[in-house]
Amino acid sequence: MLWDGHTHPEESAGSGNHFDHLQQVSDGATEQKFGKQQQHFFDLLPEGETNFGLDPSWVKIHPYQLMLGPGSVQKAEVRVQHYRPTPMKMEISLVTPAEWQITPETLVFEAPAKGHARQAFTITVPKGRQAPSPRLAIAADVRAGGRYLGQITEAVVDVG
């Protein structure tokens, strides 16, 4: 399904192929162009790699926008859409203001082959803490399959 400028394969029926979802919203000429482009990508790249490149949200923090106040605790999760034909070990640390507590500190889990994974965490904002801004970004620092990818996704936290 296509909305907010991104495709969301976990919200759509089908094969999990990114091109399939794009084709659902296109006309015949565009579909033909996507088909040619799809074949080029699949000919050049190993299985699963094409969809990682086309899906900027294959790792995301959910919900994207959080509301927290001093002394509050909020549950959230990291969601992973995995396109490769073999499982992938994920290690994700949340990057937040230093005095905030994230539990667990590092999320370690396995994303199943060609599947979805979710890993829950909690954010605790200390009482009496005044945020430097009413709106902050937090990030997910990601290591996937033993490879460090950096801070590749974020969420917005409104502090009040």
Wavefront OBJ file of the C-alpha trace (Angstrom):
o trace
v 0.000 0.000 0.000
v 1.263 3.509 -0.748
v 0.639 6.386 1.614
v 2.640 9.145 3.314
v 5.184 8.876 0.496
v 6.231 5.340 1.472
v 5.109 1.873 0.556
v 4.106 -0.330 3.450
v 4.309 -3.988 2.404
v 3.271 -5.304 5.821
v -0.040 -3.511 5.342
v -0.648 -5.028 1.885
v -1.448 -8.446 0.538
v 0.959 -10.002 -1.909
v 4.422 -11.409 -2.181
v 6.238 -8.806 -0.104
v 7.945 -7.621 -3.287
v 8.238 -3.841 -3.304
v 7.583 -3.603 -7.031
v 4.309 -5.504 -6.684
v 2.968 -2.808 -4.356
v 4.101 0.004 -6.617
v 2.415 -1.682 -9.544
v -0.894 -1.825 -7.662
v -1.140 1.976 -7.860
v 0.134 2.483 -11.405
v -1.284 2.511 -14.915
v -0.348 -0.019 -17.619
v 2.549 1.979 -19.140
v 4.053 2.649 -15.745
v 3.610 -0.994 -14.804
v 5.563 -2.037 -17.885
v 8.413 0.354 -16.976
v 8.441 -0.991 -13.391
v 8.610 -4.524 -14.752
v 11.683 -3.727 -16.857
v 13.338 -1.876 -13.989
v 12.510 -4.717 -11.617
v 14.173 -7.251 -13.894
v 17.324 -5.103 -14.121
v 17.572 -4.865 -10.340
v 16.928 -8.574 -9.829
v 19.508 -9.473 -12.485
v 22.159 -7.283 -10.822
v 21.592 -7.807 -7.100
v 21.443 -10.866 -4.807
v 18.015 -12.071 -3.710
v 16.358 -9.650 -1.282
v 18.803 -6.775 -1.783
v 16.629 -4.897 -4.275
v 13.819 -4.430 -1.788
v 16.133 -3.177 0.977
v 17.280 -0.421 -1.352
v 13.756 0.521 -2.359
v 12.281 0.433 1.146
v 13.741 3.225 3.298
v 11.530 2.095 6.178
v 12.591 -1.547 6.403
v 13.580 -0.695 10.000
v 11.336 1.720 11.862
v 10.385 2.872 15.328
v 6.680 2.538 16.076
v 4.850 4.678 16.840
v 6.687 7.329 14.868
v 5.439 10.141 17.113
v 5.540 9.697 20.889
v 4.177 11.954 23.632
v 6.173 11.883 26.879
v 6.176 13.963 30.020
v 8.629 14.128 32.925
v 8.383 10.898 34.925
v 6.496 9.068 32.203
v 7.119 5.618 30.794
v 6.160 4.775 27.204
v 6.198 1.432 25.411
v 7.228 1.375 21.760
v 8.778 -1.091 19.359
v 11.228 -1.470 16.532
v 9.755 -3.127 13.436
v 11.830 -4.854 10.783
v 10.775 -5.983 7.308
v 13.361 -8.561 6.223
v 13.634 -9.408 2.510
v 16.490 -11.929 2.377
v 15.886 -15.700 2.111
v 17.796 -16.423 5.354
v 17.252 -15.123 8.923
v 19.158 -12.001 9.979
v 20.450 -11.116 13.451
v 19.519 -7.582 14.497
v 21.172 -5.461 17.188
v 19.554 -2.075 17.734
v 20.287 0.634 20.295
v 18.067 3.676 20.722
v 19.810 7.045 20.712
v 18.051 9.392 23.151
v 19.037 12.113 25.637
v 21.596 10.608 28.047
v 19.374 10.832 31.137
v 16.499 8.913 29.559
v 16.326 5.209 30.326
v 15.767 2.687 27.523
v 14.898 -0.879 28.507
v 16.433 -3.050 27.253
v 19.488 -0.948 26.376
v 20.159 -3.007 23.245
v 17.539 -4.954 21.338
v 18.958 -8.257 20.096
v 16.684 -10.455 18.013
v 16.430 -12.372 14.773
v 14.358 -11.268 11.810
v 12.964 -14.350 10.058
v 13.685 -15.050 6.398
v 11.420 -12.962 4.160
v 9.386 -11.931 7.179
v 8.605 -9.345 9.817
v 9.996 -8.918 13.312
v 8.999 -6.669 16.202
v 10.945 -5.957 19.357
v 9.449 -3.944 22.227
v 11.248 -1.446 24.439
v 10.297 1.186 27.019
v 11.405 4.790 27.332
v 11.486 6.406 30.768
v 11.890 10.168 31.102
v 13.137 11.183 34.573
v 10.906 13.307 36.828
v 11.900 16.940 36.988
v 13.694 16.697 33.649
v 13.295 19.758 31.467
v 13.779 18.912 27.801
v 16.057 21.195 25.763
v 13.248 21.442 23.216
v 9.541 20.526 23.219
v 10.189 18.201 20.274
v 13.154 15.822 20.003
v 14.240 13.175 17.548
v 15.375 9.768 18.739
v 17.199 7.345 16.452
v 17.783 3.625 16.075
v 21.461 2.719 15.731
v 21.350 -0.501 13.714
v 23.612 -3.498 13.192
v 22.071 -6.027 10.790
v 23.609 -9.382 9.951
v 26.828 -8.331 11.706
v 27.162 -5.194 9.563
v 26.984 -1.745 11.156
v 24.475 0.464 9.309
v 24.360 3.475 11.634
v 21.358 5.537 12.684
v 19.037 4.658 9.818
v 15.619 5.464 11.268
v 14.116 7.899 13.717
v 11.015 8.854 15.659
v 9.768 12.160 17.033
v 9.124 12.697 20.737
v 6.974 15.578 21.975
v 7.994 16.328 25.554
v 5.592 18.227 27.721
l 1 2 3 4 5 6 7 8 9 10 11 12 13 14 15 16 17 18 19 20 21 22 23 24 25 26 27 28 29 30 31 32 33 34 35 36 37 38 39 40 41 42 43 44 45 46 47 48 49 50 51 52 53 54 55 56 57 58 59 60 61 62 63 64 65 66 67 68 69 70 71 72 73 74 75 76 77 78 79 80 81 82 83 84 85 86 87 88 89 90 91 92 93 94 95 96 97 98 99 100 101 102 103 104 105 106 107 108 109 110 111 112 113 114 115 116 117 118 119 120 121 122 123 124 125 126 127 128 129 130 131 132 133 134 135 136 137 138 139 140 141 142 143 144 145 146 147 148 149 150 151 152 153 154 155 156 157 158 159 160
